[in-house]
Amino acid sequence: MRLPLALLALAALGAAAAGGAGREAEEATRAGRFSTPEQHRCSWELRSAAGASELRLSCRPPAGGGAARSCAYRGEPRRCPAYGARSHQYWRQILGRLRRRRDPCAQGAPLRARLCGPGRAPPEAQLRLLPGPGSSPPAATAKPTEDPAETYCAERWHSLCSFFVGFWEG
């Protein structure tokens, strides 16, 4: 009698654990609104799936300021160790950074929460602005060619380093 009861209990625990994992894999959606310092009124929608999260924005400029803009940010915040226990705080920090931007849909630095700052999480945990329809990726700017000796050698070694770089390049 005890063995079947123990098996039934183990089966119930296994089903409960599998059900919890299934809920995590399901898509979660949250939404809200905020205003920027330039009085853009923005609404946001967060969609989280198995690996990545996407934050969609739709912003209207102040009256008479032009057309509404939409954009999306994508990243993998789950790669940040602190995200699991404090995901609510992570999203509050991300939205706070967006609120402080003059134009949340303008190209800028990736969004990063203080929880997952440099050295605390891989770069994939940052949210990056996705290219919008009809927008082209930023044009690559031609860098002036620099002397590798200046780039890689200390100042007092420039002459010796230049000699070896010149020898190596032929």
Z-matrix of the N, CA and C atoms (Angstrom, degrees):
N
C 1 1.452
C 2 1.520 1 111.31
N 3 1.329 2 117.73 1 -38.41
C 4 1.452 3 120.07 2 -177.82
C 5 1.527 4 111.66 3 -70.16
N 6 1.322 5 118.23 4 -36.22
C 7 1.448 6 120.93 5 -178.69
C 8 1.529 7 111.67 6 -63.84
N 9 1.331 8 121.06 7 -49.19
C 10 1.466 9 119.64 8 178.04
C 11 1.532 10 112.24 9 -62.29
N 12 1.326 11 116.98 10 -35.84
C 13 1.464 12 119.92 11 178.87
C 14 1.534 13 110.69 12 -65.65
N 15 1.331 14 116.94 13 -40.27
C 16 1.462 15 121.14 14 178.16
C 17 1.525 16 110.02 15 -65.93
N 18 1.333 17 117.95 16 -40.76
C 19 1.460 18 120.98 17 177.77
C 20 1.520 19 111.59 18 -64.03
N 21 1.326 20 116.32 19 -39.80
C 22 1.458 21 120.68 20 178.20
C 23 1.531 22 110.45 21 -63.70
N 24 1.316 23 117.08 22 -40.51
C 25 1.458 24 121.20 23 178.77
C 26 1.532 25 110.73 24 -65.72
N 27 1.343 26 116.85 25 -42.71
C 28 1.459 27 120.02 26 177.55
C 29 1.525 28 111.74 27 -63.69
N 30 1.329 29 116.90 28 -39.61
C 31 1.464 30 120.56 29 178.24
C 32 1.526 31 110.74 30 -63.97
N 33 1.323 32 117.19 31 -40.66
C 34 1.459 33 120.84 32 179.27
C 35 1.526 34 110.63 33 -66.02
N 36 1.338 35 117.93 34 -40.79
C 37 1.466 36 120.90 35 177.73
C 38 1.524 37 110.91 36 -65.35
N 39 1.314 38 117.05 37 -39.74
C 40 1.469 39 120.89 38 178.20
C 41 1.519 40 111.09 39 -63.80
N 42 1.328 41 117.28 40 -41.68
C 43 1.468 42 120.90 41 179.40
C 44 1.529 43 110.44 42 -66.37
N 45 1.328 44 116.97 43 -39.09
C 46 1.461 45 120.09 44 179.06
C 47 1.530 46 110.36 45 -65.69
N 48 1.341 47 117.21 46 -40.40
C 49 1.458 48 120.52 47 178.92
C 50 1.525 49 110.52 48 -66.59
N 51 1.318 50 117.39 49 -41.07
C 52 1.464 51 120.65 50 178.77
C 53 1.524 52 110.34 51 -66.39
N 54 1.302 53 118.28 52 -37.30
C 55 1.466 54 121.34 53 178.28
C 56 1.506 55 111.29 54 -65.87
N 57 1.332 56 118.71 55 -37.37
C 58 1.457 57 122.05 56 177.90
C 59 1.510 58 110.96 57 -66.73
N 60 1.346 59 116.84 58 -39.62
C 61 1.453 60 119.70 59 178.59
C 62 1.526 61 110.45 60 -67.10
N 63 1.293 62 116.71 61 -35.71
C 64 1.459 63 120.86 62 178.98
C 65 1.510 64 111.44 63 -65.48
N 66 1.315 65 117.50 64 -36.96
C 67 1.465 66 120.34 65 178.77
C 68 1.519 67 110.49 66 -67.11
N 69 1.350 68 117.70 67 -35.98
C 70 1.456 69 119.79 68 179.14
C 71 1.523 70 111.41 69 -68.05
N 72 1.338 71 116.56 70 -33.25
C 73 1.455 72 119.71 71 -178.04
C 74 1.528 73 111.78 72 -76.64
N 75 1.329 74 117.60 73 -21.76
C 76 1.451 75 120.16 74 179.16
C 77 1.521 76 110.32 75 -64.73
N 78 1.299 77 115.37 76 157.43
C 79 1.459 78 120.42 77 179.10
C 80 1.522 79 109.63 78 -75.97
N 81 1.313 80 115.80 79 132.01
C 82 1.460 81 121.27 80 177.09
C 83 1.524 82 108.26 81 -110.07
N 84 1.326 83 116.72 82 141.03
C 85 1.455 84 120.92 83 -179.32
C 86 1.520 85 109.40 84 -131.71
N 87 1.343 86 115.73 85 133.90
C 88 1.469 87 122.19 86 173.02
C 89 1.513 88 107.55 87 -133.87
N 90 1.328 89 116.99 88 158.22
C 91 1.461 90 120.66 89 -178.65
C 92 1.522 91 110.21 90 -149.08
N 93 1.346 92 115.15 91 163.71
C 94 1.459 93 120.86 92 178.30
C 95 1.517 94 110.85 93 -176.15
N 96 1.346 95 115.84 94 -169.51
C 97 1.471 96 122.52 95 -178.22
C 98 1.513 97 110.06 96 -140.80
N 99 1.342 98 115.55 97 156.41
C 100 1.459 99 121.42 98 173.64
C 101 1.522 100 109.22 99 -158.99
N 102 1.338 101 116.43 100 168.66
C 103 1.463 102 123.21 101 176.54
C 104 1.521 103 108.78 102 -123.39
N 105 1.331 104 116.10 103 149.45
C 106 1.460 105 121.59 104 -179.61
C 107 1.528 106 109.57 105 -99.12
N 108 1.336 107 118.51 106 171.50
C 109 1.468 108 120.47 107 176.89
C 110 1.534 109 112.77 108 -61.26
N 111 1.331 110 117.19 109 -25.51
C 112 1.464 111 121.07 110 178.63
C 113 1.528 112 111.84 111 -88.87
N 114 1.314 113 117.49 112 12.24
C 115 1.469 114 125.21 113 178.28
C 116 1.533 115 114.12 114 67.59
N 117 1.338 116 117.54 115 25.03
C 118 1.458 117 119.78 116 170.54
C 119 1.525 118 106.89 117 -73.02
N 120 1.304 119 117.47 118 134.09
C 121 1.460 120 121.77 119 176.60
C 122 1.521 121 107.42 120 -100.68
N 123 1.318 122 115.41 121 116.63
C 124 1.461 123 120.37 122 -173.72
C 125 1.526 124 110.91 123 -118.27
N 126 1.302 125 114.97 124 143.79
C 127 1.461 126 120.76 125 169.96
C 128 1.523 127 106.45 126 -116.23
N 129 1.319 128 116.17 127 145.86
C 130 1.452 129 120.71 128 -178.20
C 131 1.513 130 110.57 129 -129.40
N 132 1.313 131 114.46 130 153.73
C 133 1.457 132 121.61 131 176.46
C 134 1.519 133 107.03 132 -139.84
N 135 1.313 134 116.01 133 128.38
C 136 1.455 135 122.36 134 -179.37
C 137 1.517 136 108.89 135 -106.93
N 138 1.315 137 115.50 136 124.86
C 139 1.465 138 120.73 137 176.12
C 140 1.515 139 107.52 138 -119.30
N 141 1.316 140 115.26 139 120.90
C 142 1.460 141 120.43 140 179.00
C 143 1.516 142 108.58 141 -116.12
N 144 1.305 143 115.99 142 126.90
C 145 1.459 144 121.61 143 175.91
C 146 1.525 145 107.71 144 -115.93
N 147 1.309 146 116.95 145 -164.41
C 148 1.460 147 122.31 146 -173.43
C 149 1.529 148 113.10 147 -51.82
N 150 1.336 149 118.96 148 -51.20
C 151 1.453 150 119.63 149 -175.61
C 152 1.513 151 114.19 150 -110.83
N 153 1.322 152 116.20 151 -46.66
C 154 1.461 153 120.13 152 -172.66
C 155 1.519 154 111.48 153 -106.33
N 156 1.312 155 114.62 154 159.97
C 157 1.462 156 121.75 155 174.46
C 158 1.514 157 107.49 156 -122.25
N 159 1.319 158 115.37 157 143.75
C 160 1.457 159 120.75 158 178.72
C 161 1.512 160 108.51 159 -126.16
N 162 1.324 161 115.78 160 128.14
C 163 1.452 162 123.26 161 178.65
C 164 1.520 163 107.04 162 -109.76
N 165 1.339 164 116.99 163 111.89
C 166 1.465 165 122.11 164 -178.99
C 167 1.521 166 109.00 165 -99.58
N 168 1.332 167 115.73 166 135.07
C 169 1.463 168 121.95 167 179.79
C 170 1.518 169 109.84 168 -121.14
N 171 1.313 170 114.99 169 146.49
C 172 1.455 171 122.35 170 171.36
C 173 1.520 172 105.90 171 -135.92
N 174 1.335 173 116.28 172 115.27
C 175 1.465 174 120.89 173 -174.16
C 176 1.527 175 111.26 174 -120.02
N 177 1.339 176 114.68 175 134.20
C 178 1.468 177 122.17 176 175.65
C 179 1.518 178 107.60 177 -108.72
N 180 1.339 179 116.54 178 130.54
C 181 1.469 180 118.95 179 177.55
C 182 1.521 181 110.26 180 -72.35
N 183 1.343 182 117.05 181 168.56
C 184 1.466 183 119.50 182 176.44
C 185 1.530 184 110.16 183 -58.42
N 186 1.307 185 116.69 184 162.66
C 187 1.474 186 122.00 185 -176.82
C 188 1.525 187 111.33 186 -48.43
N 189 1.323 188 115.58 187 128.43
C 190 1.462 189 121.15 188 178.73
C 191 1.509 190 113.60 189 75.97
N 192 1.319 191 118.02 190 14.65
C 193 1.460 192 120.76 191 -176.12
C 194 1.510 193 115.21 192 -96.30
N 195 1.320 194 118.76 193 2.25
C 196 1.462 195 119.81 194 178.99
C 197 1.509 196 112.02 195 118.69
N 198 1.327 197 114.93 196 -165.33
C 199 1.463 198 121.61 197 -175.34
C 200 1.528 199 111.10 198 -84.68
N 201 1.311 200 114.31 199 157.59
C 202 1.464 201 120.65 200 176.68
C 203 1.529 202 109.16 201 -71.66
N 204 1.323 203 115.83 202 150.85
C 205 1.465 204 121.58 203 179.06
C 206 1.510 205 109.50 204 -122.44
N 207 1.312 206 115.38 205 146.64
C 208 1.460 207 121.83 206 175.73
C 209 1.516 208 108.75 207 -126.75
N 210 1.316 209 115.58 208 147.31
C 211 1.459 210 120.43 209 177.23
C 212 1.525 211 108.50 210 -156.69
N 213 1.307 212 115.40 211 174.10
C 214 1.466 213 120.45 212 179.66
C 215 1.528 214 109.01 213 -144.87
N 216 1.313 215 114.81 214 144.56
C 217 1.457 216 123.23 215 174.38
C 218 1.517 217 107.63 216 -115.61
N 219 1.332 218 116.89 217 141.73
C 220 1.457 219 120.24 218 179.62
C 221 1.521 220 109.69 219 -135.47
N 222 1.317 221 115.99 220 143.69
C 223 1.451 222 122.40 221 177.12
C 224 1.515 223 110.38 222 -167.61
N 225 1.313 224 115.60 223 -178.18
C 226 1.458 225 122.03 224 179.69
C 227 1.524 226 109.81 225 -121.52
N 228 1.333 227 117.69 226 75.78
C 229 1.464 228 119.27 227 -176.35
C 230 1.527 229 113.69 228 -63.58
N 231 1.317 230 118.12 229 -20.77
C 232 1.465 231 120.24 230 179.50
C 233 1.525 232 112.33 231 -65.80
N 234 1.328 233 116.96 232 -14.66
C 235 1.462 234 120.47 233 177.83
C 236 1.520 235 111.55 234 -77.24
N 237 1.319 236 116.72 235 -9.97
C 238 1.462 237 121.97 236 175.63
C 239 1.529 238 107.63 237 -84.97
N 240 1.321 239 118.49 238 125.76
C 241 1.468 240 120.41 239 -178.03
C 242 1.531 241 114.05 240 -58.86
N 243 1.323 242 118.24 241 -34.06
C 244 1.461 243 121.14 242 -177.28
C 245 1.526 244 112.60 243 -78.10
N 246 1.321 245 118.22 244 -14.58
C 247 1.469 246 121.53 245 -175.19
C 248 1.528 247 112.15 246 -63.21
N 249 1.320 248 117.31 247 -40.07
C 250 1.464 249 120.50 248 -176.08
C 251 1.516 250 113.45 249 -56.24
N 252 1.318 251 117.31 250 -44.65
C 253 1.463 252 121.03 251 -176.41
C 254 1.524 253 112.68 252 -87.45
N 255 1.347 254 117.47 253 -25.07
C 256 1.469 255 119.47 254 -173.90
C 257 1.523 256 112.21 255 -132.86
N 258 1.320 257 116.95 256 47.86
C 259 1.467 258 120.37 257 -177.77
C 260 1.528 259 111.69 258 -63.69
N 261 1.331 260 117.19 259 -34.74
C 262 1.472 261 120.15 260 179.64
C 263 1.530 262 110.14 261 -62.04
N 264 1.317 263 116.87 262 -42.56
C 265 1.464 264 121.29 263 178.94
C 266 1.530 265 109.87 264 -67.33
N 267 1.321 266 118.46 265 -37.31
C 268 1.464 267 122.55 266 177.73
C 269 1.527 268 110.23 267 -57.10
N 270 1.341 269 116.94 268 -50.42
C 271 1.469 270 120.11 269 -177.12
C 272 1.522 271 111.84 270 -69.50
N 273 1.328 272 118.07 271 -32.07
C 274 1.466 273 120.30 272 175.05
C 275 1.523 274 110.41 273 -62.22
N 276 1.334 275 116.65 274 -42.15
C 277 1.462 276 120.49 275 179.62
C 278 1.528 277 111.25 276 -67.12
N 279 1.323 278 117.81 277 -40.50
C 280 1.467 279 121.69 278 178.73
C 281 1.527 280 109.99 279 -62.93
N 282 1.321 281 117.10 280 -48.09
C 283 1.463 282 120.72 281 -179.67
C 284 1.535 283 110.82 282 -65.31
N 285 1.311 284 117.51 283 -34.01
C 286 1.461 285 120.72 284 175.88
C 287 1.524 286 111.35 285 -62.72
N 288 1.312 287 116.80 286 -39.46
C 289 1.469 288 120.11 287 177.19
C 290 1.528 289 110.97 288 -65.86
N 291 1.321 290 116.67 289 -38.99
C 292 1.469 291 119.89 290 178.37
C 293 1.522 292 111.12 291 -65.94
N 294 1.328 293 117.11 292 -38.94
C 295 1.475 294 121.34 293 179.66
C 296 1.528 295 111.36 294 -60.89
N 297 1.317 296 116.83 295 -34.14
C 298 1.463 297 120.71 296 -176.96
C 299 1.529 298 113.06 297 -80.13
N 300 1.323 299 117.53 298 -13.20
C 301 1.468 300 119.72 299 179.20
C 302 1.518 301 110.23 300 -77.37
N 303 1.323 302 116.26 301 143.43
C 304 1.461 303 120.44 302 177.87
C 305 1.523 304 110.38 303 -65.50
N 306 1.326 305 117.10 304 -43.88
C 307 1.458 306 122.41 305 177.98
C 308 1.524 307 107.14 306 -133.33
N 309 1.333 308 117.73 307 102.52
C 310 1.466 309 120.40 308 -175.53
C 311 1.521 310 114.66 309 -62.23
N 312 1.335 311 118.04 310 -20.23
C 313 1.468 312 120.39 311 -179.30
C 314 1.524 313 112.61 312 -95.66
N 315 1.316 314 118.25 313 2.17
C 316 1.460 315 120.93 314 178.19
C 317 1.526 316 109.12 315 -80.43
N 318 1.333 317 114.69 316 147.29
C 319 1.460 318 120.26 317 179.16
C 320 1.524 319 109.16 318 -61.37
N 321 1.299 320 116.60 319 133.34
C 322 1.454 321 121.78 320 179.80
C 323 1.515 322 109.50 321 -161.58
N 324 1.293 323 115.31 322 -167.63
C 325 1.463 324 120.36 323 179.24
C 326 1.524 325 109.87 324 -65.49
N 327 1.325 326 117.79 325 152.00
C 328 1.467 327 120.04 326 177.16
C 329 1.528 328 110.61 327 -60.08
N 330 1.317 329 115.16 328 152.48
C 331 1.466 330 120.47 329 178.40
C 332 1.521 331 108.87 330 -81.86
N 333 1.330 332 115.14 331 130.71
C 334 1.457 333 119.83 332 -179.41
C 335 1.523 334 108.31 333 -137.96
N 336 1.311 335 116.17 334 132.98
C 337 1.462 336 120.70 335 176.07
C 338 1.528 337 109.11 336 -82.88
N 339 1.316 338 116.70 337 149.70
C 340 1.463 339 120.22 338 177.53
C 341 1.517 340 111.20 339 -60.40
N 342 1.325 341 116.47 340 -30.80
C 343 1.465 342 120.48 341 177.72
C 344 1.525 343 111.90 342 -57.30
N 345 1.315 344 115.43 343 -33.82
C 346 1.461 345 121.72 344 -173.70
C 347 1.518 346 110.38 345 -118.24
N 348 1.309 347 116.32 346 42.41
C 349 1.453 348 121.44 347 -177.24
C 350 1.513 349 112.84 348 -68.22
N 351 1.335 350 116.55 349 -174.11
C 352 1.459 351 120.75 350 -178.90
C 353 1.526 352 111.37 351 -57.93
N 354 1.305 353 115.67 352 134.42
C 355 1.456 354 121.05 353 179.90
C 356 1.512 355 113.93 354 83.98
N 357 1.320 356 117.97 355 -11.08
C 358 1.464 357 120.66 356 -179.53
C 359 1.518 358 112.18 357 -101.37
N 360 1.325 359 117.05 358 -20.31
C 361 1.461 360 120.87 359 -177.15
C 362 1.524 361 109.58 360 -152.98
N 363 1.334 362 117.20 361 155.50
C 364 1.465 363 119.70 362 177.38
C 365 1.531 364 111.00 363 -70.18
N 366 1.325 365 118.08 364 161.64
C 367 1.471 366 121.07 365 -178.77
C 368 1.530 367 113.23 366 -60.61
N 369 1.324 368 118.47 367 -23.61
C 370 1.465 369 120.83 368 180.00
C 371 1.520 370 112.01 369 -65.15
N 372 1.330 371 117.51 370 -18.70
C 373 1.464 372 120.83 371 -179.83
C 374 1.524 373 111.57 372 -75.30
N 375 1.336 374 117.87 373 -15.71
C 376 1.458 375 121.26 374 178.34
C 377 1.522 376 109.73 375 -75.62
N 378 1.319 377 116.37 376 151.53
C 379 1.459 378 121.08 377 176.01
C 380 1.521 379 108.58 378 -95.02
N 381 1.310 380 116.15 379 125.69
C 382 1.460 381 121.75 380 -179.29
C 383 1.518 382 110.34 381 -111.40
N 384 1.335 383 115.19 382 142.94
C 385 1.457 384 121.26 383 179.13
C 386 1.520 385 109.08 384 -68.97
N 387 1.326 386 116.04 385 126.78
C 388 1.459 387 120.94 386 177.79
C 389 1.520 388 109.47 387 -81.00
N 390 1.319 389 117.49 388 143.97
C 391 1.466 390 118.49 389 176.97
C 392 1.522 391 110.00 390 -64.49
N 393 1.304 392 116.55 391 134.29
C 394 1.456 393 121.39 392 -178.69
C 395 1.516 394 111.58 393 -82.75
N 396 1.337 395 117.57 394 168.54
C 397 1.450 396 119.82 395 178.17
C 398 1.525 397 110.37 396 -65.87
N 399 1.318 398 115.67 397 132.52
C 400 1.456 399 120.00 398 179.02
C 401 1.513 400 114.05 399 83.67
N 402 1.322 401 117.05 400 -6.03
C 403 1.470 402 117.96 401 178.62
C 404 1.515 403 108.49 402 -96.74
N 405 1.305 404 115.52 403 143.17
C 406 1.455 405 119.93 404 179.46
C 407 1.520 406 108.49 405 -99.30
N 408 1.329 407 117.15 406 152.86
C 409 1.465 408 118.63 407 177.10
C 410 1.522 409 109.91 408 -63.99
N 411 1.328 410 117.17 409 154.12
C 412 1.459 411 119.12 410 -178.27
C 413 1.525 412 110.55 411 -57.29
N 414 1.319 413 116.07 412 137.54
C 415 1.461 414 120.87 413 -179.19
C 416 1.520 415 109.34 414 -68.25
N 417 1.318 416 114.72 415 140.12
C 418 1.457 417 119.29 416 179.14
C 419 1.519 418 108.49 417 -73.92
N 420 1.300 419 115.93 418 127.72
C 421 1.460 420 119.75 419 179.52
C 422 1.517 421 108.12 420 -87.91
N 423 1.300 422 115.68 421 137.16
C 424 1.458 423 120.02 422 179.89
C 425 1.518 424 108.63 423 -74.60
N 426 1.329 425 115.26 424 122.53
C 427 1.459 426 119.99 425 178.72
C 428 1.522 427 108.62 426 -85.58
N 429 1.306 428 117.22 427 138.95
C 430 1.465 429 117.50 428 174.24
C 431 1.524 430 108.25 429 -65.30
N 432 1.305 431 115.52 430 140.37
C 433 1.465 432 118.59 431 -178.30
C 434 1.517 433 108.22 432 -69.41
N 435 1.307 434 114.34 433 127.79
C 436 1.450 435 120.01 434 179.92
C 437 1.514 436 109.30 435 -105.05
N 438 1.290 437 115.04 436 153.91
C 439 1.450 438 120.30 437 175.62
C 440 1.525 439 108.21 438 -70.63
N 441 1.343 440 117.73 439 123.06
C 442 1.472 441 118.79 440 -179.90
C 443 1.518 442 112.67 441 -58.07
N 444 1.323 443 117.11 442 -28.16
C 445 1.460 444 119.56 443 178.95
C 446 1.523 445 110.76 444 -63.70
N 447 1.340 446 116.51 445 -38.66
C 448 1.460 447 119.69 446 178.59
C 449 1.514 448 111.20 447 -69.51
N 450 1.330 449 116.18 448 -32.85
C 451 1.457 450 120.48 449 -177.60
C 452 1.520 451 112.29 450 -74.67
N 453 1.331 452 116.94 451 -42.20
C 454 1.459 453 120.08 452 -169.09
C 455 1.524 454 115.46 453 -108.67
N 456 1.322 455 118.58 454 -9.74
C 457 1.462 456 119.92 455 -175.92
C 458 1.524 457 111.19 456 -116.88
N 459 1.303 458 115.23 457 148.90
C 460 1.463 459 120.69 458 175.49
C 461 1.523 460 108.46 459 -66.01
N 462 1.331 461 116.35 460 156.30
C 463 1.464 462 121.32 461 -172.99
C 464 1.516 463 112.43 462 -58.18
N 465 1.298 464 117.82 463 -39.64
C 466 1.466 465 119.29 464 -176.16
C 467 1.526 466 112.55 465 -72.38
N 468 1.340 467 118.22 466 -12.44
C 469 1.461 468 122.43 467 179.92
C 470 1.528 469 112.56 468 -104.23
N 471 1.333 470 119.04 469 6.48
C 472 1.467 471 122.17 470 -174.64
C 473 1.523 472 112.73 471 -55.35
N 474 1.320 473 117.48 472 -47.09
C 475 1.466 474 119.03 473 -175.59
C 476 1.529 475 111.25 474 -64.43
N 477 1.307 476 117.76 475 -44.90
C 478 1.458 477 121.00 476 179.38
C 479 1.527 478 110.54 477 -67.40
N 480 1.313 479 115.95 478 -42.71
C 481 1.464 480 121.03 479 -179.84
C 482 1.533 481 109.70 480 -64.35
N 483 1.329 482 118.04 481 -42.88
C 484 1.467 483 121.72 482 178.17
C 485 1.521 484 110.51 483 -60.00
N 486 1.334 485 116.47 484 -39.54
C 487 1.461 486 119.91 485 177.87
C 488 1.521 487 110.56 486 -59.07
N 489 1.336 488 117.71 487 -48.48
C 490 1.455 489 120.86 488 -178.07
C 491 1.524 490 112.32 489 -69.20
N 492 1.326 491 117.32 490 -36.44
C 493 1.461 492 120.43 491 177.29
C 494 1.514 493 110.30 492 -65.43
N 495 1.346 494 116.45 493 -43.36
C 496 1.461 495 120.78 494 176.72
C 497 1.511 496 111.88 495 -62.75
N 498 1.317 497 116.58 496 -39.85
C 499 1.471 498 121.12 497 178.32
C 500 1.534 499 109.53 498 -64.93
N 501 1.335 500 116.57 499 -42.73
C 502 1.461 501 120.74 500 -177.91
C 503 1.536 502 111.42 501 -67.16
N 504 1.336 503 117.23 502 -41.46
C 505 1.452 504 121.14 503 -178.97
C 506 1.528 505 112.46 504 -76.08
N 507 1.300 506 117.49 505 -15.39
C 508 1.477 507 120.72 506 176.24
C 509 1.448 508 111.29 507 90.03
